[in-house]
Amino acid sequence: MKKSSMFATTYLAINTLLAQGVGSVELHFDRNEVVASELTKGGSAAFFSVSRETLPWSVRVVPRQELMRDDDVDGRITFRPENGVAKASVWAAVDLDTGDFAVGGPDGSSVREVAFDGARGLRRNPSGVLKRVSHNFESLELLVVRPGVGAWRHAASEGGTRDHGPPNDGELEIDLEDSVPVGDMEGLFDELQGKDVLIGIDPRALRFFAVRFVSGSER
């Protein structure tokens, strides 16, 4: 089993700075499975991925979001996709206890991390609630994890019904209120809180951003 190249966790203080942090979670890949290690023993993790799977006459984009538990209490959880691990895929695992995470892809994948500008990328809705996310991806698959609580997923495209920004402005603006709980968790997303983790994937180019919200104060 091969370990992917890992991308450093990015911590976000809205409208102030982007600083580098270190998480303990690691991802390992082979043809048939993805293993997240260095997790909280006996805890749970959110797996999140987007794969571009080649069919005879087309390419199928397959997003996945799943919450899994470390039942054997060894700090490792294995995810086995039905059709194996696509070479063209991005994978993330988030420890639901600590919020530590890792993002990567199998050897030979074209996974690429892009910057997330907190000053422009996090916005308030018309009611003044901080729960909008903006980026220049044309399409976006997003996972939001709140340690100790659960996770929500979201998917949108620029100009679509879930794009809350001006039309044809080159940016996609989503409202996290439209997100759907992952697994058995219930309840709509309320607003961004300290330690929330946001991981966004561009399903067309397999680019991603990954940030942790660490401050609710704005300048």
C-alpha positions as CSV (number, residue, x, y, z in Angstrom):
1,M,0.0,0.0,0.0
2,K,1.3,3.4,-0.9
3,K,1.0,6.6,1.0
4,S,0.0,9.7,-1.0
5,S,1.7,13.0,-0.9
6,M,-0.1,15.0,1.8
7,F,-1.2,18.6,1.7
8,A,-0.8,20.7,4.8
9,T,-3.8,21.7,6.8
10,T,-4.7,25.4,6.4
11,Y,-6.3,27.3,9.3
12,L,-8.5,30.2,8.6
13,A,-9.2,33.3,10.6
14,I,-11.8,35.2,8.6
15,N,-10.6,38.5,7.1
16,T,-7.3,38.2,9.0
17,L,-4.9,35.5,7.7
18,L,-4.2,32.1,6.3
19,A,-1.6,30.2,8.4
20,Q,-0.2,26.7,8.1
21,G,-1.0,24.0,10.7
22,V,-0.3,20.4,11.0
23,G,-2.8,17.5,11.5
24,S,-2.0,14.0,12.3
25,V,-4.3,12.2,9.9
26,E,-2.7,10.3,7.0
27,L,-4.1,8.7,3.8
28,H,-2.8,5.6,2.1
29,F,-4.0,4.3,-1.3
30,D,-4.0,1.1,-3.3
31,R,-6.2,-0.1,-6.2
32,N,-9.1,-1.1,-4.1
33,E,-9.1,0.9,-0.9
34,V,-8.3,4.1,0.9
35,V,-7.0,3.9,4.5
36,A,-7.1,6.8,6.9
37,S,-4.7,6.4,9.8
38,E,-3.6,8.3,12.9
39,L,-7.3,8.9,13.8
40,T,-8.8,9.0,17.2
41,K,-8.9,5.4,18.4
42,G,-12.5,4.2,18.6
43,G,-13.7,7.4,17.0
44,S,-15.3,8.2,13.6
45,A,-14.2,9.9,10.4
46,A,-15.8,11.5,7.4
47,F,-14.6,10.3,4.0
48,F,-15.1,12.7,1.1
49,S,-14.0,12.2,-2.5
50,V,-14.6,13.1,-6.1
51,S,-13.6,10.6,-8.8
52,R,-13.5,10.9,-12.5
53,E,-14.2,7.3,-13.7
54,T,-13.6,6.4,-17.3
55,L,-16.4,4.7,-19.2
56,P,-16.3,3.3,-22.8
57,W,-17.6,6.6,-24.3
58,S,-17.5,9.1,-21.5
59,V,-16.2,10.1,-18.1
60,R,-18.4,9.7,-15.0
61,V,-18.0,12.1,-12.0
62,V,-18.6,10.2,-8.8
63,P,-18.8,12.2,-5.5
64,R,-18.8,10.3,-2.2
65,Q,-19.4,11.3,1.4
66,E,-19.6,8.8,4.2
67,L,-19.2,8.7,8.0
68,M,-17.3,5.6,9.3
69,R,-16.4,4.3,12.7
70,D,-13.1,2.8,14.0
71,D,-14.8,-0.3,15.3
72,D,-11.5,-2.2,16.1
73,V,-10.1,0.8,18.0
74,D,-6.8,0.9,16.1
75,G,-6.9,4.5,14.8
76,R,-7.4,3.3,11.2
77,I,-10.5,3.2,9.0
78,T,-10.6,1.6,5.5
79,F,-12.9,2.8,2.7
80,R,-13.4,0.4,-0.2
81,P,-15.2,2.0,-3.2
82,E,-17.3,-0.4,-5.2
83,N,-15.3,0.0,-8.4
84,G,-11.9,0.5,-6.8
85,V,-9.9,3.7,-6.4
86,A,-9.9,5.7,-9.6
87,K,-6.5,7.2,-10.6
88,A,-8.2,10.5,-11.3
89,S,-9.6,11.2,-7.8
90,V,-9.3,13.4,-4.8
91,W,-9.8,12.0,-1.3
92,A,-10.2,13.6,2.2
93,A,-10.6,12.1,5.6
94,V,-11.6,14.2,8.6
95,D,-11.4,13.0,12.2
96,L,-14.8,13.8,13.7
97,D,-13.4,14.1,17.2
98,T,-10.5,16.5,16.6
99,G,-11.2,18.1,13.2
100,D,-7.7,17.0,12.0
101,F,-7.8,16.0,8.3
102,A,-5.8,15.0,5.3
103,V,-6.4,15.4,1.6
104,G,-4.6,13.7,-1.3
105,G,-4.8,11.3,-4.2
106,P,-3.3,8.1,-5.5
107,D,0.0,8.0,-7.2
108,G,-0.2,9.6,-10.7
109,S,-3.3,11.6,-9.9
110,S,-3.5,15.3,-10.9
111,V,-4.7,16.5,-7.5
112,R,-3.8,20.2,-6.9
113,E,-4.4,22.4,-3.9
114,V,-5.5,26.0,-4.5
115,A,-5.7,29.0,-2.2
116,F,-8.8,30.0,-0.3
117,D,-9.0,33.7,0.4
118,G,-10.9,34.1,3.7
119,A,-11.5,37.8,3.2
120,R,-13.4,37.1,0.0
121,G,-14.4,33.5,0.3
122,L,-16.5,33.6,3.4
123,R,-19.5,35.9,3.4
124,R,-22.7,36.7,5.3
125,N,-26.1,36.1,3.9
126,P,-28.7,38.9,3.7
127,S,-29.7,38.2,7.3
128,G,-26.1,38.8,8.4
129,V,-25.4,35.1,9.2
130,L,-21.9,33.9,8.3
131,K,-22.6,30.8,6.1
132,R,-21.8,31.6,2.5
133,V,-18.8,30.3,0.7
134,S,-17.5,31.8,-2.6
135,H,-14.8,30.5,-5.0
136,N,-13.9,30.7,-8.6
137,F,-14.7,27.0,-9.3
138,E,-17.3,26.6,-12.0
139,S,-18.6,23.6,-10.1
140,L,-18.1,22.6,-6.4
141,E,-18.5,19.6,-4.2
142,L,-18.2,20.7,-0.6
143,L,-18.0,19.0,2.8
144,V,-18.4,20.8,6.1
145,V,-17.4,19.0,9.2
146,R,-18.1,20.2,12.8
147,P,-16.0,18.1,15.2
148,G,-18.1,16.4,17.8
149,V,-21.3,17.0,15.8
150,G,-21.2,15.7,12.3
151,A,-21.0,16.7,8.6
152,W,-22.9,18.3,5.8
153,R,-22.4,18.1,2.0
154,H,-23.2,20.5,-0.8
155,A,-23.0,20.6,-4.6
156,A,-23.5,23.5,-6.9
157,S,-22.5,25.0,-10.3
158,E,-22.0,28.6,-11.3
159,G,-25.3,30.0,-12.7
160,G,-27.3,27.1,-11.2
161,T,-30.1,27.3,-8.7
162,R,-27.7,27.1,-5.8
163,D,-25.5,29.9,-7.0
164,H,-26.4,32.9,-4.8
165,G,-24.0,35.3,-6.5
166,P,-24.5,37.6,-9.5
167,P,-24.9,35.7,-12.8
168,N,-21.8,35.2,-15.0
169,D,-19.5,36.9,-12.5
170,G,-16.8,34.1,-12.7
171,E,-17.5,33.0,-9.1
172,L,-19.7,30.5,-7.4
173,E,-21.4,31.6,-4.2
174,I,-23.2,29.0,-2.1
175,D,-25.2,29.2,1.0
176,L,-24.4,26.4,3.5
177,E,-28.1,26.5,4.5
178,D,-28.7,24.4,1.3
179,S,-26.3,21.7,2.6
180,V,-27.5,18.2,3.3
181,P,-26.5,16.3,6.5
182,V,-24.3,13.3,5.9
183,G,-25.3,9.9,7.5
184,D,-27.9,9.8,10.2
185,M,-27.3,13.3,11.5
186,E,-30.3,15.7,11.3
187,G,-30.6,19.4,11.1
188,L,-29.8,22.2,8.7
189,F,-26.5,24.0,8.8
190,D,-26.8,27.1,11.0
191,E,-23.6,29.2,10.7
192,L,-19.9,28.8,10.6
193,Q,-18.4,28.2,14.1
194,G,-14.9,27.8,15.5
195,K,-13.1,24.5,14.4
196,D,-15.5,23.9,11.4
197,V,-13.6,22.3,8.5
198,L,-14.4,23.1,4.9
199,I,-13.1,21.0,2.0
200,G,-14.1,22.0,-1.5
201,I,-13.3,20.0,-4.6
202,D,-13.6,21.1,-8.3
203,P,-15.0,18.0,-10.0
204,R,-13.8,19.0,-13.4
205,A,-10.1,19.7,-12.7
206,L,-9.7,17.9,-9.4
207,R,-8.5,21.0,-7.6
208,F,-9.3,21.5,-4.0
209,F,-9.1,23.8,-1.0
210,A,-9.2,22.7,2.6
211,V,-9.5,25.2,5.5
212,R,-10.4,25.2,9.2
213,F,-12.5,28.1,10.5
214,V,-10.8,29.3,13.7
215,S,-12.2,32.8,14.4
216,G,-15.6,34.4,14.1
217,S,-14.3,37.9,14.5
218,E,-14.0,40.2,11.5
219,R,-12.1,43.4,11.0
